[in-house]
Amino acid sequence: MAADKDESGVLNPDEIKGVIKTVCENDGVDCPSEADMDEFIAEIGGEVTFDQFASVAIPRILIASQMDIIEDE
């Protein structure tokens, strides 16, 4: 999946929502509401690099999927 559709080097709000929706669909979980996604996007600053987005979103996705997060020691 090419998340950065416009190849700008950052994910804009629409691209972020696309990633969230794709992950939810692939994992068979309900997607957050548009309002919840908008709130999340505002919390992370609107536009982010994919790495920045992943560092914030992956833990949330794992929690929503009821998976344990194992931290490196």
N, C-alpha and C positions, 0 to 999 in steps of 0.2 A: 504494500500500500504506500503510495506516495502522499504523505500527509501534507507536505509543503507544496500545494498545488501550483502556487504562483512562483515557486522557486526563489522566494525573497530571503530565505535563510531563517525566517521566523514563522511561527504559526499564528495566523490572525484568528479572531473569534470564530469565524465560520469553519476554518480548518480544524480548530480545537474541537468544536462540536462534532465535526465529521469523525475525528479520531475517537471521541467518547462513544458516539453512536456505533461505530464499527466494532469497538471492543465489546460493548454491551451485546450487540447482535451475535458476535462470535462466541461469547461466553454464555449466551442464553439467559442474560439477566435483563431486568427492566432498566431502561435508560432513565437518567434523571430528567425531570421536567425542564422545559426551556428556561424557566425562571431560576431553577437550581444551577443549570449550566451557566447562565448569565452571571449569577452570583459567584460561582467558582472562577470564571474567567476574569471577573473584576478583582477577585482576591489575588490572582496571580499576575495581574498587571495588564491584561488585555492581549498583548502580543508577547510571545516567548519563543526561545529556541526549543527544538524538540526535546533536547536533553533536560532543559529546565522544566518543561511540561511533564516529562516522564518522571522526574524526581518527585514531583508533587502528586501527579495523577495515579501512578502505579500503586502506591500504598493505599490510596482511597479505593481503587478498583479491587484490590485484594481483600480489603475489609468488607466491601459490599458483596463480594463473592464468598464471604465467610471463610477465607483462607488465612492461615497464619503468616505473619511477617517474621522472618528469621533474620536477625541482625548479625552482621559480621562482628567478631570479637577482636 
